[in-house]
Amino acid sequence: MSAFFSRRMMIILGVAVIAISIFKFDLFVIGPMVNSLVLLDKILFSNFGLAIIFFTVTVRLLMIPLTIMQTRNMRKMSALQPRMKAMQARYKDHPDGRRIQSAETMKMYKSAGVSPIGCLGPMVLQMPIWFGLYRAIFRAVPATPEGTANLSTVIYGWNPAASDVPLGSMFIGMDLVDLVQNAPAPFNFALPILVGASMWAQQKISAMPSMDERSAQTNQMMLWLMPIMFGFFTFQFPAGLAVYILFSNLIGVAITAVISGPGALLGTRFGTSAATAAAAVEAGVAEAADEDKGEIIDGTATVLGEDSRRSNRQRARSARRKPRRRRNRRR
């Protein structure tokens, strides 16, 4: 039931994000962001940098239910990992092994209440926030007189900070509207490094458990590739967006560490021990060796027990006796 609701929730969330992105992105995303930043700037002593940081904290706190759902799904998937490895070893050499493995995997997920889609919730929600904040920063701190005039069309009439626009964009010596590569040293190279390092930590602590060697290699490659790419992309980001991504990653790591335990970054949070995994694989190989005693029915292995084999032999003997009785009656 929980897997059904999490899948349904993610489908609704995905459709809503796509619809908002296509039709009403300015109305439902950029407008609220600009007004939130303007209001926070007024509350936080006209400091646009603190407004972005407080906005980041608020967004991450609102995403805690999705983070908890993601963590629970990953725990369940990790608990299934020994069974998955045993199942893969069992059907490794079977001619229809891939189809059987897919069917068995979905059956395990369903019985355990696991929703793989539920592991992507925070990531799906972060993308429109990044795009929206990118545009909201330029709207809240316009660089031209035309932008300042257009800002009045975005600010809500009830916003008490409406008269305080345009906002100041300086924060600890760097312009939050300007690109990171134009920021003064050491921010021009420190921000990309910090964004990449925090993204690595965020991916490390929230990585989905690998079910086979191929997926493990892919996950390991993405663990390093994405942070390096984002580190280079950060040079072309406004400094305000880089500050948001940095603090969003740090807060996400802290929240996940609190939920999952202190061993999260060391890989001991969800993973199974080497002895457990090896025992699971050996069990799967042993079951594969015994498959000649069973049969495959509808993609599921059925190992016949001693009672089943005995009953089959009895039916075969009775079937051989019937023709003999018929021949005796004819005589």
C-alpha positions as CSV (number, residue, x, y, z in Angstrom):
1,M,0.0,0.0,0.0
2,S,2.8,2.4,0.9
3,A,4.6,1.7,-2.4
4,F,1.3,2.4,-4.3
5,F,0.9,5.7,-2.6
6,S,4.6,6.7,-3.1
7,R,4.4,5.8,-6.8
8,R,1.1,7.7,-7.2
9,M,2.6,10.7,-5.4
10,M,5.7,10.7,-7.6
11,I,3.5,10.4,-10.8
12,I,1.3,13.3,-9.6
13,L,4.4,15.3,-8.7
14,G,6.1,14.7,-12.1
15,V,3.0,15.6,-14.0
16,A,2.6,18.8,-11.9
17,V,6.2,19.8,-12.5
18,I,5.9,19.3,-16.3
19,A,2.6,21.2,-16.5
20,I,4.0,24.1,-14.5
21,S,7.2,24.2,-16.5
22,I,5.3,24.3,-19.8
23,F,2.3,26.6,-19.0
24,K,2.6,28.6,-15.8
25,F,6.2,28.6,-14.7
26,D,6.3,32.4,-14.1
27,L,3.1,32.4,-12.2
28,F,3.6,29.4,-9.9
29,V,7.4,29.3,-9.5
30,I,9.2,32.5,-10.4
31,G,6.6,34.8,-8.8
32,P,6.5,33.2,-5.4
33,M,10.3,32.9,-5.4
34,V,10.8,36.6,-6.2
35,N,8.4,37.6,-3.5
36,S,9.9,35.3,-1.0
37,L,13.4,36.6,-1.6
38,V,12.3,40.2,-1.5
39,L,10.4,39.6,1.8
40,L,13.4,37.7,3.3
41,D,15.7,40.4,2.3
42,K,13.7,43.0,4.2
43,I,13.5,40.7,7.3
44,L,17.2,39.8,7.2
45,F,18.6,43.3,7.4
46,S,18.6,43.9,3.6
47,N,21.1,41.1,3.0
48,F,20.4,39.2,-0.2
49,G,22.9,36.5,0.6
50,L,21.2,35.7,3.9
51,A,17.8,35.8,2.1
52,I,19.0,33.1,-0.3
53,I,20.4,30.9,2.5
54,F,17.2,31.2,4.6
55,F,15.2,30.4,1.4
56,T,17.4,27.3,0.9
57,V,16.8,26.1,4.5
58,T,13.0,26.6,4.1
59,V,12.9,24.6,0.9
60,R,15.0,21.7,2.3
61,L,12.8,21.6,5.5
62,L,9.7,21.4,3.3
63,M,11.3,18.5,1.4
64,I,12.0,16.4,4.6
65,P,8.9,14.1,3.9
66,L,10.3,13.3,0.5
67,T,13.8,12.7,2.0
68,I,12.3,10.3,4.6
69,M,10.4,8.4,1.9
70,Q,13.6,8.2,-0.2
71,T,15.6,6.9,2.8
72,R,13.0,4.3,3.7
73,N,12.9,3.0,0.1
74,M,16.7,2.7,0.1
75,R,16.7,0.8,3.3
76,K,14.2,-1.6,1.9
77,M,16.1,-2.0,-1.3
78,S,19.3,-2.7,0.7
79,A,17.5,-5.3,2.8
80,L,16.5,-7.0,-0.5
81,Q,20.1,-6.9,-1.8
82,P,21.1,-10.4,-0.6
83,R,18.0,-12.0,-2.0
84,M,18.6,-10.1,-5.3
85,K,22.1,-11.4,-5.6
86,A,21.0,-14.9,-4.8
87,M,18.3,-14.7,-7.4
88,Q,20.8,-13.4,-10.0
89,A,23.1,-16.3,-9.3
90,R,20.2,-18.7,-9.6
91,Y,19.2,-17.6,-13.1
92,K,22.6,-16.6,-14.3
93,D,22.9,-19.3,-16.9
94,H,19.2,-19.8,-17.6
95,P,18.3,-19.1,-21.3
96,D,15.4,-16.9,-20.2
97,G,17.2,-15.5,-17.2
98,R,16.7,-11.8,-17.8
99,R,13.0,-12.0,-18.1
100,I,12.8,-14.2,-15.0
101,Q,15.0,-11.8,-13.1
102,S,12.9,-8.9,-14.0
103,A,9.7,-10.7,-12.9
104,E,11.3,-11.8,-9.7
105,T,12.7,-8.3,-9.0
106,M,9.3,-6.7,-9.4
107,K,7.7,-9.4,-7.2
108,M,10.3,-8.7,-4.5
109,Y,9.7,-4.9,-4.7
110,K,5.9,-5.4,-4.5
111,S,6.1,-7.7,-1.5
112,A,8.5,-5.4,0.4
113,G,6.6,-2.3,-0.5
114,V,9.5,-0.8,-2.4
115,S,9.1,2.0,-4.9
116,P,12.2,2.7,-7.0
117,I,10.6,5.9,-8.2
118,G,10.3,7.1,-4.6
119,C,14.1,7.4,-4.5
120,L,14.0,10.2,-7.0
121,G,11.6,12.6,-5.3
122,P,14.1,15.2,-4.0
123,M,16.0,15.2,-7.3
124,V,12.8,15.7,-9.4
125,L,11.7,18.5,-7.2
126,Q,15.1,20.3,-7.2
127,M,15.3,20.8,-10.9
128,P,12.4,23.3,-11.4
129,I,13.7,25.1,-8.2
130,W,17.1,25.5,-9.8
131,F,15.7,26.9,-13.0
132,G,13.2,29.1,-11.2
133,L,15.8,30.5,-8.8
134,Y,18.2,31.2,-11.7
135,R,15.5,33.6,-13.2
136,A,14.2,34.8,-9.9
137,I,17.6,36.2,-8.9
138,F,17.8,38.3,-12.0
139,R,14.2,39.4,-11.5
140,A,14.7,40.4,-7.9
141,V,18.0,42.3,-8.6
142,P,17.5,43.7,-12.1
143,A,20.6,45.0,-13.9
144,T,18.7,47.5,-16.1
145,P,16.0,50.2,-15.6
146,E,13.6,48.1,-17.7
147,G,14.1,45.2,-15.4
148,T,13.4,47.4,-12.4
149,A,10.2,48.6,-14.0
150,N,9.1,45.1,-14.8
151,L,9.8,44.0,-11.3
152,S,6.6,45.8,-10.1
153,T,4.5,43.4,-12.2
154,V,5.9,40.4,-10.3
155,I,5.7,41.8,-6.7
156,Y,2.5,41.0,-4.9
157,G,0.5,44.0,-3.7
158,W,0.3,42.7,-0.1
159,N,4.1,42.2,0.1
160,P,5.3,44.6,2.8
161,A,8.8,44.7,1.1
162,A,7.3,45.9,-2.2
163,S,8.7,49.4,-1.6
164,D,12.2,48.2,-0.9
165,V,13.0,47.0,-4.5
166,P,15.4,46.9,-6.2
167,L,17.6,44.9,-3.8
168,G,21.3,45.1,-3.1
169,S,23.2,42.1,-4.6
170,M,26.5,42.2,-2.7
171,F,27.3,39.5,-0.1
172,I,30.7,39.1,1.6
173,G,32.4,40.9,-1.2
174,M,30.9,39.2,-4.2
175,D,28.0,40.1,-6.5
176,L,25.3,37.4,-6.3
177,V,23.9,38.4,-9.7
178,D,27.2,38.2,-11.5
179,L,28.7,35.0,-12.7
180,V,30.9,33.0,-10.4
181,Q,33.9,33.2,-12.8
182,N,33.8,37.0,-12.4
183,A,33.7,36.9,-8.5
184,P,36.8,38.1,-6.7
185,A,39.3,35.6,-5.4
186,P,39.0,33.2,-3.6
187,F,35.3,32.9,-4.4
188,N,35.8,32.5,-8.1
189,F,37.4,29.0,-7.6
190,A,36.3,28.2,-4.1
191,L,32.6,28.1,-4.9
192,P,32.9,25.6,-7.8
193,I,35.1,23.3,-5.6
194,L,32.7,23.5,-2.7
195,V,29.6,22.9,-5.0
196,G,31.3,19.8,-6.5
197,A,32.4,18.5,-3.1
198,S,29.0,19.0,-1.5
199,M,27.3,17.3,-4.5
200,W,29.6,14.4,-4.1
201,A,28.7,14.1,-0.5
202,Q,25.0,14.4,-1.3
203,Q,25.2,11.6,-3.9
204,K,27.3,9.4,-1.7
205,I,24.9,9.6,1.2
206,S,21.8,9.1,-0.9
207,A,23.1,6.6,-3.5
208,M,20.8,3.8,-4.4
209,P,22.2,0.3,-3.5
210,S,23.7,-1.5,-6.5
211,M,22.0,-4.8,-7.4
212,D,24.8,-6.1,-9.7
213,E,28.3,-5.3,-10.8
214,R,27.3,-3.3,-13.8
215,S,25.0,-1.0,-11.8
216,A,27.8,-0.7,-9.2
217,Q,30.3,0.5,-11.8
218,T,27.7,3.0,-13.3
219,N,26.9,4.4,-9.8
220,Q,30.6,4.7,-9.0
221,M,31.2,6.6,-12.3
222,M,28.3,8.9,-11.8
223,L,29.4,9.6,-8.2
224,W,32.5,11.3,-9.6
225,L,31.2,12.5,-13.0
226,M,28.3,14.6,-11.8
227,P,30.1,16.6,-9.2
228,I,33.0,17.3,-11.6
229,M,30.6,18.4,-14.3
230,F,28.6,20.6,-11.9
231,G,31.8,22.1,-10.6
232,F,32.7,23.3,-14.1
233,F,29.1,24.5,-14.7
234,T,29.2,26.5,-11.6
235,F,31.6,29.0,-13.2
236,Q,28.7,30.0,-15.5
237,F,26.1,30.2,-12.7
238,P,25.2,33.4,-10.9
239,A,26.9,33.4,-7.6
240,G,23.5,33.5,-5.8
241,L,22.5,30.2,-7.5
242,A,25.8,28.6,-6.6
243,V,25.2,29.7,-2.9
244,Y,21.8,28.0,-3.1
245,I,23.1,24.7,-4.5
246,L,26.0,24.7,-2.0
247,F,23.8,25.2,1.1
248,S,21.1,22.9,-0.3
249,N,23.6,20.1,-0.7
250,L,25.0,20.6,2.8
251,I,21.6,20.7,4.4
252,G,20.6,17.6,2.5
253,V,23.6,15.8,3.7
254,A,22.9,16.8,7.3
255,I,19.2,15.8,7.1
256,T,20.0,12.4,5.6
257,A,22.8,11.8,8.1
258,V,20.3,12.5,11.0
259,I,17.8,10.1,9.4
260,S,20.2,7.4,8.4
261,G,22.9,7.5,11.1
262,P,26.5,8.7,11.3
263,G,27.9,5.9,9.0
264,A,26.0,7.2,5.9
265,L,29.0,8.8,4.2
266,L,31.2,5.7,4.9
267,G,28.8,3.4,3.0
268,T,27.7,1.4,6.1
269,R,24.3,2.9,6.3
270,F,22.3,0.7,4.0
271,G,24.9,-1.8,2.7
272,T,25.1,-5.4,3.6
273,S,28.3,-6.9,5.0
274,A,30.6,-8.8,2.7
275,A,29.9,-12.1,4.5
276,T,26.2,-11.6,4.1
277,A,26.5,-10.9,0.4
278,A,28.8,-13.8,-0.2
279,A,26.5,-16.2,1.7
280,A,23.6,-15.0,-0.4
281,V,25.5,-15.6,-3.6
282,E,26.5,-19.1,-2.5
283,A,22.9,-19.8,-1.6
284,G,21.9,-18.7,-5.0
285,V,24.5,-20.9,-6.7
286,A,23.4,-23.9,-4.6
287,E,19.8,-23.3,-5.6
288,A,20.8,-23.1,-9.2
289,A,22.6,-26.5,-8.9
290,D,19.4,-28.0,-7.6
291,E,17.2,-26.6,-10.4
292,D,17.3,-30.0,-12.2
293,K,15.0,-31.2,-9.3
294,G,12.4,-28.5,-10.1
295,E,10.9,-26.7,-13.0
296,I,10.3,-23.1,-14.2
297,I,6.6,-22.1,-14.2
298,D,5.6,-18.6,-15.4
299,G,9.1,-17.3,-14.8
300,T,9.3,-18.6,-11.3
301,A,11.6,-21.4,-10.1
302,T,9.8,-24.2,-8.2
303,V,12.0,-26.7,-6.4
304,L,10.2,-29.9,-5.9
305,G,10.3,-31.3,-2.4
306,E,10.7,-34.9,-1.4
307,D,6.9,-35.4,-0.9
308,S,6.2,-33.9,-4.4
309,R,8.8,-36.2,-6.1
310,R,7.3,-39.2,-4.2
311,S,3.8,-38.3,-5.3
312,N,5.0,-37.9,-8.9
313,R,6.5,-41.4,-8.9
314,Q,3.3,-42.9,-7.5
315,R,1.3,-41.3,-10.2
316,A,3.7,-42.6,-12.9
317,R,3.4,-46.1,-11.4
318,S,-0.4,-46.1,-11.3
319,A,-0.4,-44.8,-14.9
320,R,1.7,-47.8,-16.0
321,R,-0.5,-50.3,-14.1
322,K,-3.8,-49.2,-15.8
323,P,-2.9,-50.6,-19.3
324,R,-1.9,-53.9,-17.7
325,R,-5.3,-54.2,-16.0
326,R,-7.1,-53.5,-19.2
327,R,-5.1,-56.2,-21.0
328,N,-6.0,-58.7,-18.2
329,R,-9.7,-57.9,-18.6
330,R,-9.6,-58.5,-22.3
331,R,-8.1,-61.9,-21.8
